[in-house]
Amino acid sequence: MQGSSLRRGSIAGLTAGSGSALPALLLVGLFFIVPVVALLLRSVTDPEPGLQNYAALFGSGTYVRVFLNTFLVAAVVTAVTILVAFPVAWMLAIMPPAYGSIVFGIIILSMWTNLLTRTYAWMVLLQRTGVINRTLMGLGIIQEPLPLINNLAGVTIGMVYIMLPFMILPLVGTLRAIDPMTLRAAALCGASPFQAFRRILLPLSLPGIAAGGLMVFVMSLGYFVTPALLGGTSNMMLAEMIAQTVQSLLNWGLGSAAAFVLLVITMALYALQLRLVGARRTGGGL
Amino acid sequence: MTRSFLSIRAVRKTFGAFVAVHDVTIEVPRGEFLTFLGPSGSGKSTTLYAIAGFQDPTSGDVLLEDKSLLAVPSHKRNIGMVFQRYTLFPNLSVAENVAFPLSVRRRPDAEVKRKVADMLALVRLENFADRHPGALSGGQQQRVALARALAYDPPILLMDEPLSALDKKLRQEIQAEIRRIHRETGVTILYVTHDQEEALHLSDRIALFKEGRIEQIGTGEDLYVRPASEFVAGFIGNSNFLPAEHLETAAGAATVRLADGSIVTGLTAAEAFSKGQKVRLMVRPEALSLAPGPASAALAVDIVDTAFFGDRRRVLARTASGDEIDVRPTSDTIDPAGAAAGSGQRIYFDPASAFLFPA
């Protein structure tokens, strides 16, 4: 916030608001900018000056595979989160406010519960002898336990659950702005429920889907705990790889390079989001 | 053609213990402009929604050309509708909005294009085809909504208070447009409003709703000249109501005694009254005059106030018992000499134009 007001206000802004912004700027500088610069320096100096860490990162099939897997997981998680969040958000948008705030409370409550607790809970549910597998086998629906943990399915289930609030909240805002009468009008115009969804509701909710989707995607890219506990060794994600490189292999240079690449990708996506949101605000005028 | 076009048969809608619509029955011939008029909460919109398919009636049936609509979902009813709020699709241009009902019906492109042009010409918005709804005024948006609702030639057009969000001048302008479009297209229109002037201006017939029932249905003139109840008389046009006591009815002509003791005879009674029953005498302000006509009844009044408007005069009179009477003599009954304020004056009316309702 402070940064953007300075940038927009140029010199006048510098003289006007800079006094009160100074402590915050110091804090950001000390605890965010300095470590990032240190990280960047380390990635090009450790163990010796040069770009060999980046060369190793992009040259090795293992590391490229980790990158691709990270994108794959983030993309799958984002897609599934959108699919699950949309009906919930729509229900919240059209619900009477009294009930809506109860459902909102439940969603927020899950966000406040400790991340590790929630992830361990999923481990209990998803493992071979977990509640889900035993129930399904008890009902005779499956003969063998389903592989729900230590693979992509486990990571997706666990992460979608954690990401849902970040998708639902922006989407509810967008959907609430849509007049439900518009959909009745579409129905009387002869649009089937699917046509009304595809041609009216979906286009109108795209800004919310884009905002939430990008947020979920960016958060998923750097996620550590859930993939580490619910994922398998064959589909390691970038954050896990960085932890392993630094903690087990003590290769600070390579770890720093990987972390810096992740940071650049994240910031690029964030810039893209800002541009998209900005374009919509100035362009549409609706 | 004796077969009816749209039949609303004993439609009833309840919400829990509340009965929103009580067994409403209406037969609507093809091409009619029928208005559901009534105060808010009188069941007029609920009845319209039953036809649109937004709310299934609790009981009763809605038939279009002898086929029940109730089992047909909204999107297959092929009914046009214009809503109270602007419900254009904000993500589509004006032309795309009008084309929407045609494109969901998968009509060929050439036909869609021609029809959109025709419709925009009909509502006189040819030059706005590429605008988005957000860039239009309220009146323009409702005209686009009208074009969209008529684009697929629906047999029925429903309009739910389409002008209530517009200012007075714009309302009159679009009323004229709606009349013209009804004339040109011959579409059957069911129109909901709480504005009696709008109803009188637009409709072939008016169904006046009160507390979920149709109080009276007929032409605007029927409702005005022959109101079935005090509610109808009070809702359509202006009325004076005077408390009275029924003395007798002979050969269809009733005699009453007013609160000031004067006797009026030759009145039309809405129903059979017993001797001594309390009643209310209704007389329209413009049926009253300051000069006696043939066969007029007279009331002794004090003239409290008088105002001259060129084509008419407005006089406020008060009877000895304190009831105020609004008098609006039309041009042919203006009597300048009798218009001065003062006590001991008389006002006159033809008893045949007055009505008696139960008190």
Chai-1 contact restraints between the chains, C-beta under 6 A:
chainA,res_idxA,chainB,res_idxB,connection_type,confidence,min_distance_angstrom,max_distance_angstrom,comment,restraint_id
A,M181,B,F83,contact,1.0,0.0,6.0,A-B,restraint_1
A,M181,B,R85,contact,1.0,0.0,6.0,A-B,restraint_2
A,M181,B,T87,contact,1.0,0.0,6.0,A-B,restraint_3
A,T182,B,T87,contact,1.0,0.0,6.0,A-B,restraint_4
A,A185,B,T87,contact,1.0,0.0,6.0,A-B,restraint_5
A,A187,B,S74,contact,1.0,0.0,6.0,A-B,restraint_6
A,A187,B,H75,contact,1.0,0.0,6.0,A-B,restraint_7
A,L188,B,S74,contact,1.0,0.0,6.0,A-B,restraint_8
A,L188,B,I79,contact,1.0,0.0,6.0,A-B,restraint_9
A,L188,B,M81,contact,1.0,0.0,6.0,A-B,restraint_10
A,C189,B,F100,contact,1.0,0.0,6.0,A-B,restraint_11
A,C189,B,P101,contact,1.0,0.0,6.0,A-B,restraint_12
A,G190,B,H75,contact,1.0,0.0,6.0,A-B,restraint_13
A,G190,B,P101,contact,1.0,0.0,6.0,A-B,restraint_14
A,G190,B,V104,contact,1.0,0.0,6.0,A-B,restraint_15
A,G190,B,R105,contact,1.0,0.0,6.0,A-B,restraint_16
A,A191,B,H75,contact,1.0,0.0,6.0,A-B,restraint_17
A,A191,B,V104,contact,1.0,0.0,6.0,A-B,restraint_18
A,S192,B,H75,contact,1.0,0.0,6.0,A-B,restraint_19
A,Q195,B,V104,contact,1.0,0.0,6.0,A-B,restraint_20
A,I200,B,F89,contact,1.0,0.0,6.0,A-B,restraint_21
A,P203,B,N91,contact,1.0,0.0,6.0,A-B,restraint_22
A,L204,B,N91,contact,1.0,0.0,6.0,A-B,restraint_23
A,L286,B,P90,contact,1.0,0.0,6.0,A-B,restraint_24
A,L286,B,G134,contact,1.0,0.0,6.0,A-B,restraint_25
